[in-house]
Amino acid sequence: MRVLVTAPYHEKGLFEVKQDLGEVIYRPWKQNGRAYNEDELMALLYETEAEALITEHDHVTEKVINANAHLQFIGVCRGTPSNVALATATKHGIPVFYTPARNAQAVAEMFIANVITFMRQTLPAISWLRSRKWDEGAHTSYLEFKGNELAGKKIGLVGFGAIGQLIAKLTENYPCSIAYYDPYVPASAFPSYQRLSLEELFATCDVVSIHLPVTADTKGMINKKYFDLMRADSIFVNTARAVVVDRQDLYNALSQNKIKGAILDVFDNEPPDELDYKIIDHPSVLPTPHIAGATYEVEDHHVRILNEVLTEWFVHGNHSADRLANKEILSSYIQR
């Protein structure tokens, strides 16, 4: 099998793919300066005569897949294969593998870092120090920038998949109490945590953190109804997807001081538009430019996760639903 790899892949990972599957052609999108668009990817697949594709951010559209219906698999080095026309791949019987939880550790660590940074007023204190204002008395900074500890706070996690579960595991020992909302995770699975309704979670937690996928049901799901339930001293965090939050309602909650502030890593438009920048510039917001999952180790994680799947599927013939995005194709493989 001839495998085109456009995702970042280390040498050991490429060797494993070659050892298990055959020839490897490595053309990482980073060398292109950006993800391959539809036409560029089609040309690259044609040029390399690839029989399989391992991608990260490239535009694997319906047109690309229809022109390459012979592909034996598409591997997507992302937590969700949102850049792939999944229905088209399924129509052609092409398995689409992905790498859930590849960035769980990165996102969980940044959650903790940014919540503590926000609660301790670290950034305004640094700004004050650099502005040469330390001439008003020895205790001015001590009084002005006194913050709060994470210990003893109640963390509410909206969506309790791999990232939410890891945040819970890391923060419960501060110690924090943990609550979550997830209709797909039963209370019996995590008896030491509180399983709450969405209304209860927003009303009772000191920190509310969003970890929802984008679906027809979750778009705009977090809105005024829930911001109105939050206490004035609570903090809202979103490192998941911006579109699950009604940004106008979030901006209104911030502007009306209904919540203490927000920690945001994602925005409706990237690069941001005018309303996004109003939120970013708000003094009660700690914003970062979609970097919660941006660590070098994440690339090591996605190589390990995807290679494990490929070995199981193609070497050991274990055609399971684990890390398979289009589970509908399983029946055809089971019958083989």
N, C-alpha and C positions, 0 to 999 in steps of 0.2 A: 504494500500500500504506500502511495506517495502522499505525505502529509505536509500541507502548507501551514506553517506556524507564524502568525502575525502578532500574537500576544507576547509580552515579555517572558522569556524562558531562559533559565540558567543552563549551563553546559551539561550538568548532570541530568537535568530533566529532559533535554533534547536527546541525550544518549539513551535514556530509558525508552523514549518514544521510538527511536530508531531500532533499538534492540527488540522491542515488542512488535512493532508494526511495519518496519521497512525503511524507506527513504524519507528524509526530513529536509524540507526547504525552509530556511529561517529568514523571514523578511519582517522584522518587528515594526509595528506602526510608529514607534518612537523615532526611527530613522527617517520616516516620512514627515515628521514634525507634527503630525495629527493622525487621527484615525483615517483609514482608507474609506473614501466615499464609494458609492455604488459602482460607478464606472471604473474607478481604480481597482477595486477588488475583483470585479469581473475580468479585467485585463490581466491581473496577477494570477488568478485561478487558471485562465486560459494559457498564459505563458508557461506556467509551471506544470501544467497538466495534472493538477492536484486531484487526489481522490478522497481527500478529507481535509478539514480545516479546523485549526485551533486559533480562536480569535479572542479579543478582549472588547474593544470599543468600536470595531469596524461596522459599517452599515451593511449587514447581511440581510438585504431586502428580499421581497418576493421575487423581484426581477433577477437578482443574483442567484437565488435558489432554483428558480425555474430553469435558468440557463446551466445549472450544475446539479441536475437532479440525480446524477450518478454518485454524488458524495456519499461515502459510507458512514460518516458521522460529522457533526459540527460540535466542537468543544468550545464552551464560552467561559472564559476566566473572569466571571463576575458572580455576585451573589444572586442576581436574577438575569436571565438571558433577554433583557429588554431590547437589545439591539438586533435581535434575530426575528425574522418573520416565522414565528413558531408554527402557525397553522399551515403555512406552505411547506415547511420541512416535514410536518406530520403527513401531509397529503402525499408526499413522495416517499414516505417510509424512512426518512433520515432521522436517526436518533440525535437528539440535542442534549448534550451533557453540560452541566454548569457546576460552579464551585461555591455552594452556600457556606457561609461563615468564614470565608477566606479573610475578611477584614474585621472579624468579631473582636479580636484582641485589640486591634488598633482603635476601633471606635469606642470600645469600653474604656480604654486608658484615656482617650481624649475627653470622654464624658466626665470622668473623675477630675482630670486636670482642669478643665474649663469650669466645672461647677465650683471647685475649690477656689480657683482664680477669681471667679465672680463673687463668691460669698466673702472672700477676704479682701475685696476691693484692691487687688494687686495692681491692675492696670492703671487706675486713676492715681494710686500711690506712686507708681513709677513715674507717671507724667508729672505729678507734683514735685517729685524729687529732682527731675531733670529740668524743671522750670526755675530752679534756684530759689524756691520759696521757703527754704528751711532757715528762716531768720526770725521767726515769730515766737520762738520759745522751744524749749527742749521737748515738750510733750504735745505740741500741735499735731504732728502726724499720728501720734498714738491715739489721740482723741478723734481726729477727723476720719481716720481710715480703719477704725475698729470694726471688725467683721464678725462673721459667724463660723462655727465649726460645722463640718459635715456630720460628725458624730451626733447621734440622737435624732437625726432627721428621718422623715418618712419619704421614701422614694417610690413614686408611682410610675410604672412602665406600661405604656399603651402599645400592646403587641409584645408577646413573650416568646419570641423565637430565640435563635442562637445568641444574638447580641443582647437582648433583654435579659436572658438567663445569665449570661456572663457578667453583665453589670450587677445583677442581683448578687451573684456569688462573690464578686470583688468588694461590694459596698456593705454587705451584711456584717462584715467583721470590723467596721469602723468604730462602733456598730451603728448600722441603720436598720430600720424596719422596712420591709419590702412588701409592696402591693402591686398587683398587676391586673390588667384587663386583657383577656384574649378568649374569645368564644370557643377556640379550638384546643385550649389547654385546660384540662379538668383540675379542680382544686386538689384532687387526690394525688396528682403528679408532683406537687410541691406543697406538702402539708405545713411547712414552716413559713410560708408566705401567705398573704391575704389575697384571695381572688375576689375582686370587687366589680361592681357595675362601673360603667364609664363615668356616670354621674358621681358615684361615691368616691371614685379615685380622684377626680378633679377637685372635689370639695374638701378632701381630707389630707392630701399629700403636700409636703413642703416643696418637693421637686417633682414635676410631671415631665416625663421624657417619652418622645414619640418614636416608635419602632414599627411602623406600619408599611406594608407593601402598597404599591399603587394598583388599585382595582377600581372597577366601576362603583363599588360600594364605599371605598375609602376616600375618593376624591372629594375634597372640601368637607370631610367628615368632622374635623375639629373646627368648631365655629363659635360664634358668640355665646351660644347656649352653655358651652363648657367653660369658656373664659369667664363668664359671669359667676360661675360656681367657685372659681379659685379665690383663695384668700389674698389679701393685699400684700402679704409677705412671702408669697410663693413664687417659684421660678419655673418658667416654661422652657423646655429644651427640645430641639428638633435636629437630629443628625440623620434622619431617614430620607424622606422625600417632601419637598415643599408643597406639592399640590394636594397633599392630604389635609392641609391647613388652609382655612380661609384667611388670606393674608391681610385683607382689609379689617377683618374682625380682630386679628392679632394686633395690628397697628392701633386700632381704636382702644384696645385693652391697655396697651402700653401708654398711649397718649393721655388716657384718662386715669392713669395710675391705679388701675384695677389689680395689677400684679406687680411684683417687685422688679421683674425684668425677664429677659429672654436670652437664651444662648442658642445661636442658630448657625448651622453649617451649610444649609441648603436654601435656595431661593427659587421663586417661580421662574425667573429668567436668569440665565447664566450665559453672558454677562447680564447684570441686573438692569432693570428699567427704573423709572422714576420712583414708583411706589416701593420697589425693593430697596432702593437707596434711602428712602425716608425711614424704613425700618432699620437698615444697617446703621444709619447715622444717629439713631435715637440713643440718648445717653444711657438708657437702661438696657441696652443690648450689647452682648459680647458676640460679634460676628466673626466667622472664619470662612474662607472661600472654598468650601466643599473639599476639605482636606482631612476629615476625620478618619478616612480609610487610606490615607496616603502615607504608607510606610514602605520601606524597602522589603520588610519581612512579609508583607501581604503578597508580593509576587512569589516568594518562596512557598507560601501557603497554597496559592492557587495551582502552582506546578504540582505540589504533592497531592492535593485533592483530586485534580483531573487525571493525573497519571495513575492513581490508584483505581479510578473508575475504568479507565481504558484497559488496564491490565486485567481487571475482573471480567470485563465485557468481551474483549477480543482474545485474550490468552486463555482464561479459565472458562469462558463461555457462561459466565454468571450474568444472565440478563435480568437484573432486578430493577426495581423502580428507584433505587437509591441514586440520587443526583441526576436523574433523568427528567428533563423538563417536560417532554411530551410522552407521558405514560401511555397514551392511547396506542402507541405502536407496539407495546409489549406483547399483545396477543399474537401478532404475526411472528415475533421472534420465538415465542414459546412453542408455536406449531412447527418450527423448523427442526 
